[in-house]
Amino acid sequence: GPTAPVPPKFASGEVRIALVRQLSSGDYFEQWLAGAQAEAKALNVTLEVSSGDGNNDKQALNLEQAVNQKADAIIVDHGFAQTVQPAIRKAADAGIPLVAFDVDPGTDKAVVLSQDDHRIAEQALGALKADTGGAGEVVYVYVAGFAPLDRRNETWTQFKKDNPGIEQVAQIGVVNSSTASAVADQAKAALQANPGVKAIFAPYDEFAKGAALAVKELGLQDKVKVYGADVSTADIAVMTEPGSPWVATAATDPSNVGRVAVRAAALLAAGQDVAAELKVPPALITQKQLRDGRIANMEQLNQAIPALRTPDVARVPWAPSS
Ligand code: SR1
């Protein structure tokens, strides 16, 4: 049960947390929102959700609106530094506490939340290295400007230096409302142009889904393996289906990350201290582990990997234990 008294504003249900998103479609963002909403319900706060749906100007306007409407706390979920930082500054000037997930807020007044993206890339690349022996042609999927992808890219850049036998023969990537199918088309072209490719490094599940589709459609699943990031029930189905080339993914449970973001924002709204930087650690999940463990959904994955739950990150002392 709760270990501290519920702050009056929370008890009376007056607390409003604005969640200002850059993106909302796809498994990752849907699960993240579901977790955020569940935590908001548990804490008796109103979550006011907006999304730019990929339109960065729209996200900036939504953020201005959250500041003008004097939210008790704001969560900025993804976004390009250039478009969100001016409004983040306004929030800071107005004294509205802010949690920045997967975006550089440009101010040390905001709490910065991320998954450990270097670790995500290290884990997936560790599997790629084990399978390839650290040599071979690789297709890389990346779009610059998204903070988590930029951090994973730093690790990939270092990995190539450390493993001179790894040759990046093509870089592809697009982020839009149909990322997976766009990446599938690009991956097909890259694989056809580079028949020696052994692996695709696709560190975002929409990238990995697209890469896996391309490999299957070209009948290359015995030659080309996919190393991804993120996980969902749908991703688990793709990874475990017969002949799937998607053999490893490094991931958090996105719904848990959404919960952490809301907890951190709630603590700030209550005037409590939160560490300046919060990180949710990922786990490596392999196709073999999923198949051997007969893991078919996120609930079973959470049971198999209890470290995916992080109740101590931004723990709310007055919350009923979750
Ligand atoms: C377009 S950025 C996509 C990434 O954001 C989150 O960090 C997820 O892990 C996803 O891979």
Residues whose N, C-alpha, C, O or C-beta is under 5 A from the ligand:
A	BS01	SR1	Y28 D102 F146 P148 V175 P203 Y204 D205 A229 D230
